[in-house]
Amino acid sequence: MNSNFWLTNAGLETGFQFDNGIVTGTKTEFFHLLIKNGKIEQIISADEILTDDLPKKDAKHLLVLPSFVEKHCHLDKTLLGDRWRAVTPVKNIFGRFETEKTVLPTLETSTQERAEKLLDIYLKSGVTHVRTHVDLYPEVGLKNLEEVQKALQTFEGKLSYEIVAFPQHGLLLSNAKELVREAVRQGANFVGGVDPATVDGDIEASLQEMVELAVDGNVGIDLHLHDADHLGIFTMKRLAKLTKEAGLQGKVAISHAFGLGDISEVQAEAMAEILEDAGITIITSVPLGRKFPPVGLLHRKGVSVAVGCDNIFDVWSPFGNGDVLERGGRLAEISGWSNERALAQTLYFITGGKTPLNLEGKQIWPKVGDEANMVVVDASCSAETIARRSKRIATMFKGNIVSGSLE
């Protein structure tokens, strides 16, 4: 339930500091923000004395940033809350499918319980929106979807979400078309897919079926594409063409898209133009030990790019902690973004495109009328937050403190 109050002494970035044209730091000033009906209604200097009798929550001169977005997770896969287990070696992705089908039904905890564990971690880390893929295959039917929806319902009013109906074992290979269609009827926002060549064995038929399901259900597409090099590039080009033909521009994402990291810069620029023209978003988990899409290049060419954590302690990987800020810091570190401006702009990829300052240093967030989705951090600026993975003090969703405290 929304309450009206003043968020006092909030640190907001107001511009870059320059020395001979070089950005040397970030200016942070302090403000009072009037929060009403879940939105920012007024922003005034902290020097002004408040004379009304509205409640006050003191940010204590800590930095306030746009809250984070987890663009790629698997709430139904995580083993959080269950006993420790490392990954069982397998020969290929098909072996991993079989391991998953064997292990998950034997767990002592329910899918809902484990999903709630991860959602709680997200709130504490500053996340107020998640996109989760939910596995659909004949042996499990819609059970994972139902369990994840129950978990999300327990977090109603604390975060927003999107669900991808994900045929993990292949849309064609596991004959999951009708399961995906029913999942969309029951609330999924995206049709998923995985490696149309390597897993489904038929790029054209797999992509056509995804597009058909998306158009019929009036939803988007989020495709897991691990296929490397020119096999992956061919798949992306074909999906881009089908996206435009079906009028799905702005509703399609490709997760992982490893092929973009395997080609030359000139080829990547050409692909970026194709992706931008089709309105396709690229989502990366910034993997270690594997080339991934050139985020900076894609962003400069106008392609929407986002970062997500992906696997968080599951049968695919024993690693991951659910902190998308840490993943943003990894992106900056691997990309060599170590100056003030570059670090600050990294925030874009974990907030759904929101940054307090634009490239020129003009303040663009927050504005009156914005939803009060914010995270309070113990840092002096965005650049420090990214580089140092700063401590999250409180998370706010639509004007409500949903994690932490400002007492």
C-alpha positions as a LaTeX table, in Angstrom:
\begin{tabular}{lrrr}
\hline
Residue & $x$ (\AA) & $y$ (\AA) & $z$ (\AA) \\
\hline
Met1 & 0.00 & 0.00 & 0.00 \\
Asn2 & 1.43 & 3.36 & $-1.02$ \\
Ser3 & 2.13 & 5.97 & 1.59 \\
Asn4 & 2.89 & 9.65 & 1.07 \\
Phe5 & 6.13 & 10.89 & 2.62 \\
Trp6 & 9.27 & 12.93 & 2.16 \\
Leu7 & 12.49 & 11.09 & 1.35 \\
Thr8 & 14.89 & 13.57 & 2.91 \\
Asn9 & 18.60 & 14.21 & 2.43 \\
Ala10 & 18.82 & 12.04 & $-0.66$ \\
Gly11 & 22.08 & 12.17 & $-2.57$ \\
Leu12 & 21.48 & 12.74 & $-6.29$ \\
Glu13 & 24.07 & 13.13 & $-9.02$ \\
Thr14 & 23.85 & 16.53 & $-10.70$ \\
Gly15 & 26.77 & 16.54 & $-13.13$ \\
Phe16 & 30.34 & 15.57 & $-13.86$ \\
Gln17 & 33.37 & 17.45 & $-12.60$ \\
Phe18 & 35.81 & 18.42 & $-15.36$ \\
Asp19 & 39.47 & 19.39 & $-15.53$ \\
Asn20 & 40.66 & 20.55 & $-18.95$ \\
Gly21 & 37.75 & 18.73 & $-20.56$ \\
Ile22 & 38.42 & 15.47 & $-18.77$ \\
Val23 & 35.84 & 14.02 & $-16.36$ \\
Thr24 & 37.53 & 13.78 & $-12.98$ \\
Gly25 & 34.56 & 13.10 & $-10.71$ \\
Thr26 & 30.83 & 13.36 & $-10.15$ \\
Lys27 & 28.94 & 16.12 & $-8.36$ \\
Thr28 & 26.43 & 14.82 & $-5.85$ \\
Glu29 & 24.02 & 17.19 & $-4.12$ \\
Phe30 & 21.29 & 16.61 & $-1.56$ \\
Phe31 & 17.55 & 16.87 & $-2.03$ \\
His32 & 14.20 & 16.15 & $-0.45$ \\
Leu33 & 11.90 & 14.02 & $-2.64$ \\
Leu34 & 8.15 & 14.06 & $-2.10$ \\
Ile35 & 6.77 & 10.58 & $-2.74$ \\
Lys36 & 3.03 & 10.39 & $-3.44$ \\
Asn37 & 1.00 & 7.50 & $-4.79$ \\
Gly38 & 4.14 & 5.60 & $-5.68$ \\
Lys39 & 5.68 & 8.39 & $-7.73$ \\
Ile40 & 8.08 & 11.29 & $-7.27$ \\
Glu41 & 5.88 & 14.37 & $-7.04$ \\
Gln42 & 8.41 & 17.01 & $-6.04$ \\
Ile43 & 12.19 & 17.45 & $-5.80$ \\
Ile44 & 13.56 & 20.32 & $-3.72$ \\
Ser45 & 16.93 & 21.24 & $-2.26$ \\
Ala46 & 17.75 & 19.69 & 1.11 \\
Asp47 & 18.48 & 23.25 & 2.27 \\
Glu48 & 14.75 & 23.97 & 2.23 \\
Ile49 & 12.86 & 23.51 & 5.49 \\
Leu50 & 9.85 & 21.20 & 5.29 \\
Thr51 & 6.83 & 22.69 & 6.99 \\
Asp52 & 4.08 & 20.13 & 6.31 \\
Asp53 & 3.23 & 17.24 & 8.59 \\
Leu54 & 3.91 & 14.40 & 6.14 \\
Pro55 & 6.10 & 11.56 & 7.44 \\
Lys56 & 9.80 & 11.71 & 6.66 \\
Lys57 & 12.27 & 8.95 & 5.81 \\
Asp58 & 15.87 & 10.10 & 6.09 \\
Ala59 & 18.31 & 8.91 & 3.42 \\
Lys60 & 21.08 & 10.33 & 5.59 \\
His61 & 23.03 & 11.78 & 2.65 \\
Leu62 & 23.38 & 8.37 & 1.03 \\
Leu63 & 23.25 & 8.03 & $-2.75$ \\
Val64 & 19.89 & 7.29 & $-4.39$ \\
Leu65 & 19.89 & 5.48 & $-7.74$ \\
Pro66 & 17.27 & 3.91 & $-10.03$ \\
Ser67 & 16.55 & 0.38 & $-8.82$ \\
Phe68 & 17.98 & $-2.55$ & $-10.70$ \\
Val69 & 16.48 & $-4.87$ & $-13.33$ \\
Glu70 & 17.31 & $-8.59$ & $-13.49$ \\
Lys71 & 16.74 & $-9.34$ & $-17.15$ \\
His72 & 17.62 & $-13.04$ & $-17.20$ \\
Cys73 & 17.02 & $-15.53$ & $-14.41$ \\
His74 & 15.54 & $-18.99$ & $-13.86$ \\
Leu75 & 13.46 & $-18.96$ & $-10.68$ \\
Asp76 & 12.41 & $-22.56$ & $-11.23$ \\
Lys77 & 15.96 & $-23.92$ & $-11.58$ \\
Thr78 & 17.72 & $-22.53$ & $-8.51$ \\
Leu79 & 18.73 & $-24.89$ & $-5.71$ \\
Leu80 & 18.85 & $-22.12$ & $-3.10$ \\
Gly81 & 17.44 & $-23.37$ & 0.19 \\
Asp82 & 18.19 & $-26.98$ & $-0.66$ \\
Arg83 & 21.34 & $-28.94$ & 0.18 \\
Trp84 & 24.68 & $-28.19$ & $-1.41$ \\
Arg85 & 25.59 & $-30.04$ & $-4.57$ \\
Ala86 & 28.25 & $-29.37$ & $-7.20$ \\
Val87 & 27.65 & $-29.85$ & $-10.90$ \\
Thr88 & 27.65 & $-33.39$ & $-12.30$ \\
Pro89 & 29.89 & $-33.58$ & $-15.39$ \\
Val90 & 28.09 & $-34.38$ & $-18.65$ \\
Lys91 & 29.21 & $-34.69$ & $-22.26$ \\
Asn92 & 26.88 & $-32.08$ & $-23.77$ \\
Ile93 & 23.77 & $-29.97$ & $-23.30$ \\
Phe94 & 21.52 & $-32.99$ & $-23.78$ \\
Gly95 & 23.18 & $-34.71$ & $-20.83$ \\
Arg96 & 22.47 & $-31.61$ & $-18.75$ \\
Phe97 & 18.80 & $-31.82$ & $-19.73$ \\
Glu98 & 18.64 & $-35.38$ & $-18.41$ \\
Thr99 & 20.45 & $-34.47$ & $-15.18$ \\
Glu100 & 17.97 & $-31.69$ & $-14.55$ \\
Lys101 & 14.98 & $-33.93$ & $-15.18$ \\
Thr102 & 16.40 & $-36.44$ & $-12.71$ \\
Val103 & 17.51 & $-34.08$ & $-9.92$ \\
Leu104 & 14.76 & $-31.48$ & $-9.61$ \\
Pro105 & 11.89 & $-33.89$ & $-8.76$ \\
Thr106 & 13.97 & $-35.41$ & $-5.92$ \\
Leu107 & 14.63 & $-32.16$ & $-4.02$ \\
Glu108 & 13.25 & $-31.81$ & $-0.49$ \\
Thr109 & 12.27 & $-28.18$ & $-1.11$ \\
Ser110 & 9.54 & $-27.01$ & $-3.47$ \\
Thr111 & 10.08 & $-24.91$ & $-6.57$ \\
Gln112 & 8.05 & $-22.13$ & $-4.93$ \\
Glu113 & 10.24 & $-22.15$ & $-1.80$ \\
Arg114 & 13.45 & $-21.96$ & $-3.78$ \\
Ala115 & 12.11 & $-19.25$ & $-6.07$ \\
Glu116 & 11.11 & $-17.17$ & $-3.05$ \\
Lys117 & 14.65 & $-17.50$ & $-1.66$ \\
Leu118 & 16.04 & $-16.01$ & $-4.85$ \\
Leu119 & 13.41 & $-13.27$ & $-5.04$ \\
Asp120 & 14.30 & $-12.21$ & $-1.50$ \\
Ile121 & 17.97 & $-11.98$ & $-2.52$ \\
Tyr122 & 16.99 & $-9.83$ & $-5.48$ \\
Leu123 & 15.10 & $-7.35$ & $-3.31$ \\
Lys124 & 18.02 & $-7.06$ & $-0.90$ \\
Ser125 & 20.39 & $-6.41$ & $-3.80$ \\
Gly126 & 18.28 & $-3.55$ & $-5.18$ \\
Val127 & 16.26 & $-5.34$ & $-7.89$ \\
Thr128 & 12.60 & $-4.37$ & $-8.42$ \\
His129 & 11.96 & $-6.06$ & $-11.77$ \\
Val130 & 12.80 & $-9.58$ & $-12.92$ \\
Arg131 & 12.41 & $-11.51$ & $-16.15$ \\
Thr132 & 12.34 & $-15.20$ & $-15.38$ \\
His133 & 12.44 & $-18.11$ & $-17.78$ \\
Val134 & 10.32 & $-21.06$ & $-16.68$ \\
Asp135 & 11.02 & $-24.56$ & $-18.01$ \\
Leu136 & 8.28 & $-26.37$ & $-19.91$ \\
Tyr137 & 8.71 & $-29.96$ & $-21.09$ \\
Pro138 & 6.40 & $-33.00$ & $-21.21$ \\
Glu139 & 7.59 & $-34.58$ & $-17.94$ \\
Val140 & 6.87 & $-31.44$ & $-15.90$ \\
Gly141 & 4.03 & $-29.86$ & $-17.88$ \\
Leu142 & 3.01 & $-26.47$ & $-16.45$ \\
Lys143 & 4.02 & $-27.26$ & $-12.87$ \\
Asn144 & 7.08 & $-24.99$ & $-12.91$ \\
Leu145 & 5.00 & $-22.11$ & $-14.23$ \\
Glu146 & 2.39 & $-22.60$ & $-11.53$ \\
Glu147 & 5.01 & $-22.78$ & $-8.75$ \\
Val148 & 6.84 & $-19.69$ & $-9.98$ \\
Gln149 & 3.60 & $-17.76$ & $-10.30$ \\
Lys150 & 2.78 & $-18.62$ & $-6.68$ \\
Ala151 & 6.21 & $-17.39$ & $-5.60$ \\
Leu152 & 5.77 & $-14.16$ & $-7.52$ \\
Gln153 & 2.34 & $-13.65$ & $-5.97$ \\
Thr154 & 3.94 & $-13.68$ & $-2.50$ \\
Phe155 & 6.07 & $-10.74$ & $-3.67$ \\
Glu156 & 3.13 & $-8.81$ & $-5.11$ \\
Gly157 & 3.64 & $-5.09$ & $-4.48$ \\
Lys158 & 7.37 & $-5.57$ & $-3.95$ \\
Leu159 & 8.56 & $-6.00$ & $-7.53$ \\
Ser160 & 7.32 & $-6.36$ & $-11.10$ \\
Tyr161 & 8.07 & $-9.27$ & $-13.37$ \\
Glu162 & 7.90 & $-10.91$ & $-16.77$ \\
Ile163 & 7.72 & $-14.65$ & $-17.48$ \\
Val164 & 9.24 & $-16.46$ & $-20.45$ \\
Ala165 & 7.61 & $-19.78$ & $-21.41$ \\
Phe166 & 10.87 & $-21.63$ & $-21.94$ \\
Pro167 & 11.02 & $-25.02$ & $-23.73$ \\
Gln168 & 14.46 & $-25.79$ & $-22.25$ \\
His169 & 14.71 & $-29.18$ & $-23.96$ \\
Gly170 & 13.91 & $-27.78$ & $-27.38$ \\
Leu171 & 10.69 & $-26.35$ & $-28.79$ \\
Leu172 & 10.73 & $-28.94$ & $-31.58$ \\
Leu173 & 12.82 & $-31.61$ & $-29.87$ \\
Ser174 & 10.48 & $-31.96$ & $-26.88$ \\
Asn175 & 7.34 & $-31.20$ & $-28.90$ \\
Ala176 & 6.55 & $-28.34$ & $-26.52$ \\
Lys177 & 4.48 & $-26.14$ & $-28.82$ \\
Glu178 & 1.14 & $-26.68$ & $-27.08$ \\
Leu179 & 2.71 & $-26.37$ & $-23.62$ \\
Val180 & 4.16 & $-23.01$ & $-24.60$ \\
Arg181 & 0.84 & $-21.92$ & $-26.07$ \\
Glu182 & $-0.98$ & $-22.84$ & $-22.85$ \\
Ala183 & 1.66 & $-21.09$ & $-20.72$ \\
Val184 & 1.04 & $-17.91$ & $-22.70$ \\
Arg185 & $-2.69$ & $-18.29$ & $-22.08$ \\
Gln186 & $-1.89$ & $-18.60$ & $-18.37$ \\
Gly187 & 0.14 & $-15.40$ & $-18.18$ \\
Ala188 & 3.57 & $-15.87$ & $-19.74$ \\
Asn189 & 4.75 & $-12.69$ & $-21.47$ \\
Phe190 & 7.31 & $-14.23$ & $-23.85$ \\
Val191 & 7.80 & $-17.31$ & $-25.96$ \\
Gly192 & 11.19 & $-18.86$ & $-25.30$ \\
Gly193 & 13.44 & $-21.09$ & $-27.31$ \\
Val194 & 16.92 & $-22.58$ & $-27.29$ \\
Asp195 & 19.50 & $-23.11$ & $-30.02$ \\
Pro196 & 17.32 & $-23.73$ & $-33.10$ \\
Ala197 & 20.27 & $-25.43$ & $-34.82$ \\
Thr198 & 22.07 & $-27.39$ & $-32.12$ \\
Val199 & 19.08 & $-28.42$ & $-30.00$ \\
Asp200 & 16.08 & $-28.33$ & $-32.34$ \\
Gly201 & 18.05 & $-29.35$ & $-35.41$ \\
Asp202 & 16.07 & $-27.11$ & $-37.77$ \\
Ile203 & 16.68 & $-23.36$ & $-37.62$ \\
Glu204 & 13.85 & $-22.38$ & $-39.93$ \\
Ala205 & 11.15 & $-24.58$ & $-38.40$ \\
Ser206 & 12.15 & $-23.66$ & $-34.85$ \\
Leu207 & 12.16 & $-19.91$ & $-35.48$ \\
Gln208 & 8.94 & $-20.05$ & $-37.48$ \\
Glu209 & 7.21 & $-21.86$ & $-34.63$ \\
Met210 & 8.43 & $-19.32$ & $-32.07$ \\
Val211 & 7.20 & $-16.43$ & $-34.18$ \\
Glu212 & 3.86 & $-18.13$ & $-34.80$ \\
Leu213 & 3.33 & $-18.67$ & $-31.06$ \\
Ala214 & 4.33 & $-15.09$ & $-30.26$ \\
Val215 & 2.02 & $-13.59$ & $-32.87$ \\
Asp216 & $-0.90$ & $-15.83$ & $-31.90$ \\
Gly217 & $-0.46$ & $-15.00$ & $-28.21$ \\
Asn218 & 0.36 & $-11.31$ & $-28.75$ \\
Val219 & 3.56 & $-11.69$ & $-26.72$ \\
Gly220 & 7.29 & $-11.32$ & $-27.30$ \\
Ile221 & 10.18 & $-13.74$ & $-27.84$ \\
Asp222 & 13.29 & $-14.34$ & $-25.72$ \\
Leu223 & 15.59 & $-16.88$ & $-27.37$ \\
His224 & 18.50 & $-18.61$ & $-25.64$ \\
Leu225 & 21.16 & $-18.67$ & $-28.36$ \\
His226 & 24.43 & $-20.33$ & $-27.39$ \\
Asp227 & 25.37 & $-21.36$ & $-30.93$ \\
Ala228 & 28.75 & $-19.82$ & $-31.73$ \\
Asp229 & 30.36 & $-18.08$ & $-34.67$ \\
His230 & 28.52 & $-17.92$ & $-37.96$ \\
Leu231 & 25.94 & $-20.51$ & $-37.01$ \\
Gly232 & 24.73 & $-18.15$ & $-34.30$ \\
Ile233 & 25.01 & $-15.15$ & $-36.61$ \\
Phe234 & 22.94 & $-16.88$ & $-39.31$ \\
Thr235 & 20.26 & $-17.65$ & $-36.71$ \\
Met236 & 20.18 & $-14.02$ & $-35.54$ \\
Lys237 & 19.90 & $-12.70$ & $-39.07$ \\
Arg238 & 17.00 & $-15.01$ & $-39.80$ \\
Leu239 & 15.23 & $-14.10$ & $-36.55$ \\
Ala240 & 15.68 & $-10.40$ & $-37.33$ \\
Lys241 & 14.02 & $-10.86$ & $-40.72$ \\
Leu242 & 11.15 & $-12.87$ & $-39.27$ \\
Thr243 & 10.75 & $-10.29$ & $-36.49$ \\
Lys244 & 10.19 & $-7.50$ & $-39.00$ \\
Glu245 & 7.89 & $-9.59$ & $-41.17$ \\
Ala246 & 5.71 & $-10.41$ & $-38.15$ \\
Gly247 & 5.69 & $-6.84$ & $-36.81$ \\
Leu248 & 7.41 & $-7.89$ & $-33.58$ \\
Gln249 & 9.97 & $-5.07$ & $-33.51$ \\
Gly250 & 10.74 & $-4.10$ & $-29.91$ \\
Lys251 & 9.31 & $-7.35$ & $-28.55$ \\
Val252 & 12.17 & $-9.77$ & $-29.26$ \\
Ala253 & 15.32 & $-10.51$ & $-27.25$ \\
Ile254 & 18.26 & $-12.83$ & $-27.78$ \\
Ser255 & 19.90 & $-14.06$ & $-24.60$ \\
His256 & 23.61 & $-14.95$ & $-24.64$ \\
Ala257 & 24.10 & $-14.39$ & $-28.41$ \\
Phe258 & 27.65 & $-15.72$ & $-28.12$ \\
Gly259 & 28.15 & $-15.53$ & $-31.88$ \\
Leu260 & 28.37 & $-11.74$ & $-31.64$ \\
Gly261 & 31.55 & $-12.14$ & $-29.60$ \\
Asp262 & 33.11 & $-14.51$ & $-32.12$ \\
Ile263 & 33.14 & $-12.25$ & $-35.18$ \\
Ser264 & 35.26 & $-9.27$ & $-36.23$ \\
Glu265 & 34.46 & $-5.70$ & $-35.22$ \\
Val266 & 33.39 & $-4.85$ & $-38.76$ \\
Gln267 & 31.05 & $-7.84$ & $-38.84$ \\
Ala268 & 29.71 & $-6.99$ & $-35.38$ \\
Glu269 & 28.92 & $-3.44$ & $-36.52$ \\
Ala270 & 26.99 & $-4.82$ & $-39.48$ \\
Met271 & 25.09 & $-7.19$ & $-37.21$ \\
Ala272 & 24.35 & $-4.33$ & $-34.81$ \\
Glu273 & 22.64 & $-2.45$ & $-37.62$ \\
Ile274 & 20.48 & $-5.48$ & $-38.40$ \\
Leu275 & 19.55 & $-5.95$ & $-34.74$ \\
Glu276 & 18.79 & $-2.27$ & $-34.21$ \\
Asp277 & 16.63 & $-2.16$ & $-37.33$ \\
Ala278 & 14.61 & $-5.15$ & $-36.04$ \\
Gly279 & 14.36 & $-3.72$ & $-32.53$ \\
Ile280 & 15.99 & $-6.81$ & $-31.00$ \\
Thr281 & 17.45 & $-6.63$ & $-27.49$ \\
Ile282 & 20.63 & $-8.49$ & $-26.57$ \\
Ile283 & 20.87 & $-9.88$ & $-23.02$ \\
Thr284 & 24.21 & $-11.08$ & $-21.65$ \\
Ser285 & 25.24 & $-12.68$ & $-18.38$ \\
Val286 & 28.85 & $-11.51$ & $-18.90$ \\
Pro287 & 30.26 & $-15.05$ & $-18.67$ \\
Leu288 & 33.82 & $-15.75$ & $-17.58$ \\
Gly289 & 36.06 & $-17.76$ & $-19.89$ \\
Arg290 & 33.84 & $-17.20$ & $-22.92$ \\
Lys291 & 33.58 & $-14.41$ & $-25.48$ \\
Phe292 & 30.28 & $-12.57$ & $-25.22$ \\
Pro293 & 28.58 & $-9.81$ & $-27.24$ \\
Pro294 & 30.54 & $-6.51$ & $-27.54$ \\
Val295 & 28.22 & $-4.54$ & $-25.28$ \\
Gly296 & 29.81 & $-1.15$ & $-25.84$ \\
Leu297 & 29.77 & $-1.48$ & $-29.62$ \\
Leu298 & 26.16 & $-2.63$ & $-29.69$ \\
His299 & 25.08 & 0.18 & $-27.37$ \\
Arg300 & 26.83 & 2.81 & $-29.51$ \\
Lys301 & 25.03 & 1.44 & $-32.57$ \\
Gly302 & 21.66 & 1.84 & $-30.90$ \\
Val303 & 20.99 & $-1.78$ & $-29.92$ \\
Ser304 & 19.18 & $-2.28$ & $-26.63$ \\
Val305 & 21.46 & $-4.28$ & $-24.31$ \\
Ala306 & 20.84 & $-5.61$ & $-20.81$ \\
Val307 & 22.74 & $-7.67$ & $-18.24$ \\
Gly308 & 21.30 & $-10.56$ & $-16.23$ \\
Cys309 & 22.71 & $-13.07$ & $-13.77$ \\
Asp310 & 21.35 & $-16.26$ & $-15.43$ \\
Asn311 & 22.30 & $-19.39$ & $-13.43$ \\
Ile312 & 22.32 & $-18.99$ & $-9.66$ \\
Phe313 & 23.33 & $-22.25$ & $-7.97$ \\
Asp314 & 21.56 & $-24.88$ & $-10.05$ \\
Val315 & 22.41 & $-28.11$ & $-11.88$ \\
Trp316 & 24.05 & $-26.03$ & $-14.61$ \\
Ser317 & 26.38 & $-24.03$ & $-12.35$ \\
Pro318 & 27.26 & $-23.99$ & $-8.62$ \\
Phe319 & 28.13 & $-20.29$ & $-8.86$ \\
Gly320 & 26.15 & $-17.05$ & $-8.85$ \\
Asn321 & 24.78 & $-14.95$ & $-6.01$ \\
Gly322 & 21.90 & $-13.04$ & $-7.58$ \\
Asp323 & 23.64 & $-9.65$ & $-7.41$ \\
Val324 & 23.16 & $-7.94$ & $-10.77$ \\
Leu325 & 25.22 & $-4.98$ & $-9.55$ \\
Glu326 & 28.17 & $-7.31$ & $-9.19$ \\
Arg327 & 27.52 & $-8.52$ & $-12.73$ \\
Gly328 & 27.52 & $-4.91$ & $-13.94$ \\
Gly329 & 30.86 & $-4.40$ & $-12.23$ \\
Arg330 & 32.18 & $-7.49$ & $-14.00$ \\
Leu331 & 31.06 & $-6.06$ & $-17.34$ \\
Ala332 & 32.91 & $-2.81$ & $-16.66$ \\
Glu333 & 36.03 & $-4.64$ & $-15.51$ \\
Ile334 & 36.22 & $-7.01$ & $-18.49$ \\
Ser335 & 35.41 & $-4.16$ & $-20.90$ \\
Gly336 & 38.11 & $-1.92$ & $-19.47$ \\
Trp337 & 35.66 & 0.78 & $-18.44$ \\
Ser338 & 37.62 & 2.29 & $-15.57$ \\
Asn339 & 37.12 & 6.05 & $-15.95$ \\
Glu340 & 34.37 & 7.99 & $-14.18$ \\
Arg341 & 32.09 & 8.48 & $-17.16$ \\
Ala342 & 32.34 & 4.88 & $-18.43$ \\
Leu343 & 31.73 & 3.40 & $-14.99$ \\
Ala344 & 28.72 & 5.65 & $-14.43$ \\
Gln345 & 27.20 & 4.72 & $-17.77$ \\
Thr346 & 27.51 & 0.99 & $-16.96$ \\
Leu347 & 24.51 & 1.48 & $-14.71$ \\
Tyr348 & 22.39 & 1.70 & $-17.88$ \\
Phe349 & 22.69 & $-2.05$ & $-18.47$ \\
Ile350 & 21.29 & $-3.09$ & $-15.06$ \\
Thr351 & 18.51 & $-0.50$ & $-14.64$ \\
Gly352 & 16.49 & $-0.92$ & $-17.80$ \\
Gly353 & 18.30 & 2.00 & $-19.42$ \\
Lys354 & 18.18 & 4.54 & $-16.58$ \\
Thr355 & 21.22 & 6.56 & $-15.49$ \\
Pro356 & 21.28 & 9.69 & $-13.33$ \\
Leu357 & 23.50 & 11.49 & $-15.88$ \\
Asn358 & 23.78 & 11.29 & $-19.64$ \\
Leu359 & 27.13 & 11.10 & $-21.44$ \\
Glu360 & 27.52 & 14.88 & $-21.33$ \\
Gly361 & 26.87 & 14.95 & $-17.59$ \\
Lys362 & 23.36 & 16.39 & $-17.72$ \\
Gln363 & 21.04 & 15.15 & $-14.99$ \\
Ile364 & 18.27 & 13.01 & $-16.52$ \\
Trp365 & 17.10 & 10.99 & $-13.48$ \\
Pro366 & 15.07 & 11.33 & $-11.36$ \\
Lys367 & 12.33 & 13.53 & $-12.73$ \\
Val368 & 9.00 & 14.56 & $-11.28$ \\
Gly369 & 6.45 & 11.96 & $-12.34$ \\
Asp370 & 8.89 & 9.04 & $-12.31$ \\
Glu371 & 7.86 & 5.93 & $-10.42$ \\
Ala372 & 9.58 & 5.81 & $-7.05$ \\
Asn373 & 11.60 & 2.67 & $-7.83$ \\
Met374 & 14.95 & 3.37 & $-6.19$ \\
Val375 & 17.84 & 1.85 & $-4.34$ \\
Val376 & 19.74 & 3.64 & $-1.59$ \\
Val377 & 23.45 & 2.80 & $-1.62$ \\
Asp378 & 26.44 & 3.59 & 0.55 \\
Ala379 & 28.45 & 5.32 & $-2.17$ \\
Ser380 & 29.28 & 8.79 & $-3.43$ \\
Cys381 & 28.30 & 8.26 & $-7.08$ \\
Ser382 & 27.27 & 5.74 & $-9.75$ \\
Ala383 & 30.87 & 5.11 & $-10.79$ \\
Glu384 & 31.84 & 4.10 & $-7.26$ \\
Thr385 & 28.71 & 1.95 & $-6.96$ \\
Ile386 & 29.63 & $-0.04$ & $-10.07$ \\
Ala387 & 33.34 & $-0.34$ & $-9.35$ \\
Arg388 & 33.05 & $-1.14$ & $-5.65$ \\
Arg389 & 29.74 & $-3.09$ & $-5.70$ \\
Ser390 & 28.55 & $-0.76$ & $-2.96$ \\
Lys391 & 26.35 & $-1.86$ & $-0.09$ \\
Arg392 & 22.60 & $-1.59$ & $-0.64$ \\
Ile393 & 20.87 & 0.09 & 2.32 \\
Ala394 & 17.24 & 0.07 & 1.16 \\
Thr395 & 15.18 & $-0.84$ & $-1.90$ \\
Met396 & 12.01 & 1.07 & $-2.82$ \\
Phe397 & 9.29 & $-0.10$ & $-5.21$ \\
Lys398 & 6.50 & 2.32 & $-6.14$ \\
Gly399 & 7.19 & 4.36 & $-3.04$ \\
Asn400 & 7.29 & 1.48 & $-0.58$ \\
Ile401 & 10.42 & 0.29 & 1.21 \\
Val402 & 10.51 & $-3.39$ & 0.25 \\
Ser403 & 13.93 & $-4.26$ & 1.62 \\
Gly404 & 16.24 & $-2.69$ & 4.16 \\
Ser405 & 15.39 & 0.34 & 6.26 \\
Leu406 & 15.69 & 4.12 & 6.37 \\
Glu407 & 14.90 & 4.44 & 10.08 \\
\hline
\end{tabular}
